[in-house]
């Protein structure tokens, strides 16, 4: 039988039937599986959601942590990294000074253990004999006395000399001057620098001055003025010369408790030219033979320079020394007079006249302080009445000696004193006998200040950045008050009294009352400056006395332009402008530098003023000092730890300087809170610049070095060991004492 093949249609139909059958037979099984899978998915859904939420939470937490880290870094970076470097001329100069020394933060293990004059100059290219790095062998280092003098010359000097240098730059500047008084001050200064003209003139100007005063028989000039008191009054008024007694103007400290006090004429013993020593056993001054011989030779040389005949010189000098020796016996040092209660003895001019009748006190004082009107009932303050009485007796004896009926030795004595006053205006031959001669510019600034002090104060007032000065003073005083509250006091009453005293203090800048250019011009109107320094100097001496007259006439407060530290005047803290001059302070400096240098000096000066109130009544002084000292001994030589103790003076100085550093840093941080922006020097961060400036400049300027048992820069290590503001990690220092008491 033949089998026919299946057609495609049939195969498709058959396949479709098989699929339908298969699907019908597999349907129950598939439905069962589907049910099982459905139940499984319902069980797994919560777990998946939980995992997903946990994952998202982890991611969110990670992002938050990353954000916080970035934020902290940004804030830290913003606070510790300055936005820009200071590029002013003042900043470039002070930056060069800082760059001359090693960065203390690059070698913290050793830097703060070495003295200021040790081998911490930056740079390795040192010449023969210069100190090497601290890691060098000990036998390769020179002893301190052999430190190269070139290194010492690079150091800054004391604060007063820095002020004088600033005044020098001011007097030598080409600034346009609106005031004739300022022009006269500069003319005087430049005539002082003209040593060629001074040497050319020689002794001739002084001889001319003697002729104007009535002559002097020593130089073969006829003396036509025999009245002792008229010559004495003229010397005091016009030439600032006080042969027999000194004249001062000032307040009576016994009136300090009163709200207001007046200025008085004060009469003191003179600054005798003859060298004398005070014998504490006999309680008398005396001139020794070994010191009189060179003094005799000097006086003889002076007369020779003035053209006095050699045949008479010995006699004249002998009379001068004899009279000087008699006056010297009645003098006494300040400490002795203070112990004997001989200072500020109040009496009327009439009472003084009865005690020392040889001097016409009313006439002399009236002439010296003209146009101030004086009467015999006006009070004066006498500082050594026994001397004044003895002086009157000695002069009377010399006037009554038959061989000196013309008062010639007394006149010679006064002329010798006038010569001593005028020596700064004479040629070098008169200065060769002076033991120490200052640099010419420094002497000229000091002489300019004597007569033109108010003008120089006005210069400073115009150049001072008052806003920046006020800000640093305000912040430093605020930090000081906060510091006193935190001290540990022995007695609550004492604590309250000291805090009350400090809180009651007001503070101000020490400036001249004269701010109007016309006032200065009027005061110096009678002065005519020329090219001859001698006559300019003679006019300056009259200005010096004129300034005293003004203090007495107006009862004004004198301004010491050369003061470089705060003064506690009753209930006022007075800050002289001389504290705020370059290189210690400048408005363009980063505030970190100004606070690290000037801020520290302000705090240290104020703490020294308040030290008597604090040290005897607070345990903190000894605690802090001993803590710092222990840390220092262990950091430098562990074997010495606990082996040494500090004296009272050393404890005080360690506490003062460490507390001042804390106060200055606290004040700077307060300043940053109100104004976060600050500039930089040498790429240093804010805090590092503050500490570097303190470390280096305090080395140069510390006047209390003798009382400081350790290097002041070491205080940075102690401060950073307990502060989060600075980090000085040192792998060698395993020992860390408890610094809470510091």
Residue pairs with C-beta under 8 A, 6 or more apart in sequence:
6 14
78 676
79 672
79 676
79 686
80 685
80 686
80 687
81 685
82 590
82 678
82 679
82 680
82 685
82 686
82 689
83 677
83 678
83 679
84 679
84 680
85 91
85 679
85 680
85 681
85 683
86 95
86 588
86 589
86 590
86 679
86 680
86 681
88 586
88 588
90 582
90 583
90 586
90 588
90 589
91 586
91 588
91 589
91 590
91 679
91 681
93 582
93 583
94 582
94 583
94 586
94 589
94 593
94 681
95 681
95 682
97 156
97 583
97 696
98 681
98 682
98 692
98 693
98 696
99 122
99 682
100 121
100 122
100 154
101 120
101 121
101 122
101 696
102 111
102 120
102 121
102 122
103 122
103 682
103 684
103 692
104 111
104 112
104 691
104 692
104 695
104 713
104 716
105 688
105 691
105 692
105 728
107 134
108 717
108 728
108 729
108 730
109 730
109 731
109 732
109 733
110 134
110 135
111 120
111 134
111 713
112 635
112 695
112 711
112 713
112 714
112 716
112 717
113 134
113 635
113 636
113 711
113 714
114 120
114 134
114 711
115 144
115 699
115 711
116 155
116 699
116 700
116 702
116 711
116 713
117 144
117 147
117 151
117 152
117 155
118 131
118 134
118 144
118 147
119 130
119 131
119 132
119 133
119 134
119 136
119 141
120 134
121 130
121 131
121 151
121 154
124 133
126 132
127 148
129 142
129 146
129 148
130 148
130 151
131 141
131 142
131 147
131 148
131 151
132 140
132 141
155 699
155 700
156 162
156 583
156 697
156 700
156 701
157 700
158 701
158 703
159 564
159 565
159 578
159 579
159 584
159 601
159 701
159 703
160 562
160 564
160 578
161 442
162 564
162 581
162 583
162 584
163 562
163 564
163 578
163 581
164 442
164 445
164 446
164 562
166 581
166 582
167 445
167 448
167 449
167 456
167 459
167 460
168 441
168 442
168 445
170 456
170 459
170 460
170 463
171 185
171 186
171 189
171 190
171 445
171 448
172 189
177 183
177 186
178 517
179 455
179 458
179 517
179 520
179 521
180 521
180 524
181 452
181 455
181 458
181 517
181 520
181 521
181 523
181 524
182 455
182 458
182 459
182 520
184 452
184 455
184 524
184 527
184 529
185 448
185 452
185 455
185 456
187 529
187 536
188 447
188 448
188 451
188 452
188 529
188 536
188 540
189 444
189 445
189 448
191 197
191 529
191 530
191 531
191 532
191 533
191 536
192 440
192 443
192 444
192 447
192 448
192 533
192 536
192 537
193 440
193 441
193 444
194 531
194 533
195 428
195 440
197 531
197 532
197 533
198 425
198 426
198 427
198 533
198 534
199 427
199 428
201 427
201 532
201 534
202 426
202 427
202 429
203 305
203 306
203 307
203 426
203 427
203 430
205 425
205 426
205 532
205 534
205 535
206 306
206 419
206 422
206 426
206 534
207 219
207 306
207 307
209 418
209 422
209 534
209 538
210 216
210 219
210 221
210 415
211 221
213 225
213 231
213 234
213 418
214 223
214 224
214 225
214 231
215 221
215 222
215 223
215 224
215 225
216 223
216 411
216 412
216 415
217 223
217 408
218 303
218 306
218 308
218 312
218 316
218 412
218 415
219 306
219 307
219 308
220 307
220 309
223 406
223 408
223 411
225 231
225 411
226 406
226 407
226 411
228 395
228 399
228 407
228 410
228 411
229 359
229 360
229 363
229 364
230 367
231 411
231 414
232 243
232 244
232 359
232 364
232 414
233 363
233 364
233 366
233 367
233 368
234 367
235 241
235 242
235 243
235 414
235 417
235 418
236 242
236 247
236 364
236 367
236 368
236 545
237 367
237 368
237 370
237 542
237 545
238 538
238 541
238 542
238 545
239 418
239 421
239 422
239 538
239 541
239 542
240 421
240 541
240 542
240 544
240 545
241 414
241 417
241 418
241 421
241 541
242 270
242 271
242 417
243 270
243 413
243 414
243 417
243 418
244 270
244 327
244 359
244 391
244 395
245 267
245 268
245 269
245 270
245 359
245 387
245 388
245 391
246 267
246 268
246 269
246 270
246 271
247 265
247 266
247 267
247 268
247 365
247 368
247 548
248 265
248 266
248 267
248 268
248 548
249 263
249 264
249 265
249 266
249 548
249 551
249 552
249 558
250 263
250 264
250 266
250 551
250 558
251 261
251 262
251 263
251 264
252 261
252 264
252 344
252 346
252 381
253 344
254 344
255 261
255 262
256 570
262 555
263 551
263 552
263 555
263 556
264 379
264 380
264 381
264 552
265 365
265 369
265 378
265 380
265 381
265 552
266 344
266 380
266 381
266 382
266 383
267 352
267 380
267 381
267 382
267 383
267 388
268 382
268 383
268 384
269 330
269 331
269 332
269 383
269 384
269 387
269 388
270 327
270 417
272 324
272 327
272 328
272 331
273 295
273 324
273 416
273 417
273 420
274 287
274 292
274 295
274 321
274 324
274 325
274 328
275 287
275 288
275 291
275 292
275 295
276 285
276 286
276 287
276 328
276 331
277 285
277 286
277 287
277 288
277 291
278 284
278 285
278 286
278 332
278 333
278 336
279 285
279 286
283 332
283 336
284 329
285 328
285 329
285 330
285 331
285 332
286 328
286 329
287 321
287 324
287 325
287 328
292 321
295 321
296 317
296 321
298 433
299 317
299 320
299 321
299 416
300 313
300 314
300 317
301 433
302 416
302 419
302 430
303 313
303 316
303 317
304 310
304 313
305 429
305 430
306 419
308 316
316 412
319 409
319 412
319 413
320 409
320 412
320 413
320 416
323 394
323 398
323 409
323 410
323 413
324 413
326 394
327 390
327 391
327 394
329 390
330 384
330 386
330 387
330 390
330 391
330 394
331 384
331 387
332 340
332 342
332 384
332 387
337 343
337 383
337 384
342 383
342 384
342 385
342 386
343 383
344 381
344 383
345 381
345 382
345 383
345 385
346 379
346 380
346 381
346 382
347 355
347 379
347 380
347 382
348 376
348 377
348 378
348 379
348 380
349 361
349 362
349 365
349 374
349 375
349 376
349 377
349 378
349 380
350 376
350 377
352 361
352 380
352 382
352 388
353 359
353 361
353 362
353 376
355 385
355 388
355 389
355 392
356 388
356 389
356 391
356 392
357 392
357 396
358 392
358 393
358 395
358 396
358 399
359 392
359 395
362 374
362 375
362 376
365 374
365 380
366 372
366 374
368 545
369 548
369 549
369 552
370 549
371 549
371 553
372 549
372 552
372 553
382 388
395 410
398 404
398 407
398 409
398 410
399 407
399 410
404 410
421 541
422 534
422 537
422 538
423 430
423 431
423 434
424 443
424 447
424 537
425 533
425 534
425 536
425 537
425 538
426 534
431 437
438 446
447 537
447 540
448 456
448 540
449 456
449 561
449 562
450 540
450 541
450 543
450 544
451 539
451 540
451 541
451 543
451 544
451 547
452 524
452 540
452 543
453 547
453 559
453 561
454 512
454 514
454 520
454 523
454 547
454 559
455 520
455 524
456 561
457 511
457 512
457 559
457 561
457 577
458 512
458 514
458 515
458 520
460 511
460 561
460 577
460 578
460 581
461 511
461 512
461 515
461 577
464 509
464 577
464 580
465 580
465 586
465 587
466 509
467 587
468 585
468 587
468 594
469 509
469 575
469 577
469 580
469 585
470 509
471 671
472 585
472 594
472 595
472 598
472 599
472 602
472 667
472 671
473 507
473 509
473 575
473 602
475 595
475 599
475 667
475 668
475 670
475 671
476 599
476 602
476 603
476 606
476 663
476 664
476 667
477 505
477 507
477 573
477 606
478 667
478 670
479 603
479 663
479 664
479 666
479 667
479 670
480 502
480 603
480 606
480 607
480 663
481 499
481 502
481 503
482 666
483 659
483 662
483 663
483 666
484 498
484 499
484 502
484 614
485 499
487 495
487 614
487 618
487 620
488 618
488 619
488 620
488 623
489 495
489 498
489 617
489 618
489 619
490 617
490 618
490 619
491 617
494 617
495 617
495 618
498 610
498 613
498 614
498 617
501 613
502 610
504 571
505 568
505 571
505 572
505 573
506 571
506 572
506 573
507 572
507 573
507 574
507 575
508 572
508 573
508 574
508 575
509 574
509 575
509 576
509 577
510 559
510 560
510 563
510 567
510 574
510 575
510 576
510 577
511 559
511 577
512 559
513 556
513 557
514 520
514 523
523 546
523 550
524 543
527 539
527 543
528 539
529 536
529 539
530 536
550 556
551 558
559 576
560 576
561 576
561 577
561 578
562 578
563 576
563 578
564 576
564 578
564 579
565 576
565 579
565 601
565 605
566 573
566 574
566 575
566 576
566 579
566 602
566 605
566 606
566 609
567 573
567 574
567 576
568 574
568 609
573 606
573 609
575 602
579 585
579 598
579 601
579 602
580 598
583 697
584 597
584 598
584 601
584 697
584 701
585 594
585 597
585 598
586 594
589 681
590 678
590 679
590 680
590 681
590 686
590 689
591 668
591 671
591 672
591 678
592 668
592 678
592 680
592 684
592 686
592 687
592 689
592 690
592 693
593 681
593 689
593 690
593 693
595 664
595 665
595 667
595 668
595 671
595 690
596 664
596 668
596 689
596 690
596 691
596 692
596 693
596 694
596 697
597 693
597 694
597 697
597 698
599 663
599 664
599 667
599 668
600 660
600 661
600 664
600 694
600 698
601 660
601 701
602 664
603 659
603 660
603 661
603 663
603 664
603 667
604 656
604 657
604 660
607 614
607 656
607 659
607 660
608 656
611 652
611 656
614 621
615 621
615 648
615 651
615 652
615 655
620 655
621 651
621 652
621 655
622 651
622 655
623 741
624 654
624 655
624 658
624 659
624 741
624 742
625 646
625 650
625 651
625 652
625 654
625 655
625 658
626 646
626 651
626 741
627 718
627 737
627 738
627 739
627 741
627 742
628 654
628 658
628 710
628 714
628 715
628 718
628 742
629 644
629 646
629 654
629 709
629 710
630 641
630 642
630 737
631 717
631 718
631 721
631 737
631 739
631 742
632 710
632 714
632 718
633 640
633 641
633 642
633 643
633 644
634 641
634 735
634 737
635 714
635 717
635 733
638 735
646 654
646 709
649 707
650 707
650 708
650 709
652 707
653 704
653 707
653 708
653 709
654 708
654 709
654 710
656 704
657 698
657 704
657 708
657 712
657 715
658 715
658 718
658 719
658 742
661 694
661 715
661 716
661 719
662 719
664 690
664 694
665 687
665 690
665 719
665 723
665 725
668 686
668 690
669 725
672 678
672 686
678 686
680 686
680 689
681 689
682 689
682 692
684 692
687 725
687 726
688 726
691 716
691 719
691 720
691 726
694 713
694 716
695 712
695 713
695 716
696 713
698 712
698 713
699 711
699 712
699 713
702 708
702 712
716 726
716 728
717 728
718 739
718 742
719 726
720 726
720 727
720 728
721 728
721 736
721 739
722 739
722 740
722 742
